[in-house]
Amino acid sequence: MGKTKVAVTIDAATIIKIDRLVNAKVFANRSQAIQEALYEKIERIEHTRLAEECAKLDAVEERQLAEEGMNGEIDAWPEY
């Protein structure tokens, strides 16, 4: 995927922390540090959203839907 250059304003304390990580060779440069931080944050948000949506489900209703029609089918399945 292509990359796009953007300009952002970041407080001085955060830049100092990023620079320390770059100097410690944790990241190759500031861009990599910021890009990875954004990627991780987006992943966390998306994971949280999935959990929130799952929490809206009614477990009893979902189980009933999953098992709908299974009573007759189970008897027809071959035994292992």
C-alpha positions as CSV (number, residue, x, y, z in Angstrom):
1,M,0.0,0.0,0.0
2,G,1.3,3.5,-0.8
3,K,2.2,6.0,1.9
4,T,1.0,9.6,2.2
5,K,3.0,12.3,3.9
6,V,1.0,14.2,6.5
7,A,1.8,17.0,9.0
8,V,0.8,16.7,12.6
9,T,1.4,18.7,15.7
10,I,2.7,16.7,18.7
11,D,3.5,18.0,22.1
12,A,7.2,18.4,23.0
13,A,7.1,15.7,25.8
14,T,5.9,13.1,23.4
15,I,8.5,14.0,20.8
16,I,11.2,13.6,23.4
17,K,9.9,10.1,24.2
18,I,9.8,9.2,20.5
19,D,13.3,10.5,20.0
20,R,14.5,8.4,22.9
21,L,13.0,5.3,21.3
22,V,14.6,6.1,18.0
23,N,18.0,6.7,19.6
24,A,17.6,3.4,21.5
25,K,17.1,1.8,18.0
26,V,13.5,0.6,19.0
27,F,12.4,2.4,15.8
28,A,14.3,3.4,12.7
29,N,12.8,6.9,12.8
30,R,10.0,9.1,14.1
31,S,7.8,8.2,11.2
32,Q,8.0,4.5,11.9
33,A,7.3,5.1,15.6
34,I,4.2,7.1,14.9
35,Q,3.0,4.8,12.2
36,E,3.3,1.7,14.4
37,A,1.6,3.6,17.3
38,L,-1.3,4.6,15.1
39,Y,-1.6,1.1,13.7
40,E,-1.7,-0.5,17.2
41,K,-4.3,2.1,18.3
42,I,-6.6,1.4,15.3
43,E,-6.3,-2.3,15.9
44,R,-7.3,-1.9,19.6
45,I,-10.3,0.3,18.6
46,E,-11.5,-2.2,16.1
47,H,-11.1,-5.1,18.5
48,T,-13.0,-3.1,21.2
49,R,-15.7,-2.3,18.7
50,L,-16.1,-6.0,17.9
51,A,-16.4,-6.8,21.6
52,E,-19.0,-4.0,22.0
53,E,-21.1,-5.4,19.2
54,C,-20.9,-9.0,20.5
55,A,-22.0,-7.7,23.9
56,K,-25.2,-6.5,22.3
57,L,-26.1,-10.1,21.2
58,D,-28.6,-12.1,23.2
59,A,-26.7,-15.4,24.0
60,V,-30.0,-17.4,24.5
61,E,-31.4,-16.2,21.2
62,E,-28.2,-16.8,19.4
63,R,-28.0,-20.4,20.8
64,Q,-31.6,-21.0,19.8
65,L,-30.9,-19.8,16.2
66,A,-27.8,-21.9,16.0
67,E,-29.6,-25.0,17.2
68,E,-32.7,-24.4,15.1
69,G,-33.6,-27.5,13.2
70,M,-30.8,-29.5,14.8
71,N,-33.0,-31.9,16.8
72,G,-34.1,-33.8,13.7
73,E,-30.7,-33.6,12.0
74,I,-28.7,-35.0,14.9
75,D,-30.5,-38.3,14.7
76,A,-29.7,-38.5,10.9
77,W,-25.9,-38.0,11.4
78,P,-23.7,-41.1,11.2
79,E,-22.1,-42.2,14.4
80,Y,-18.3,-42.2,14.5
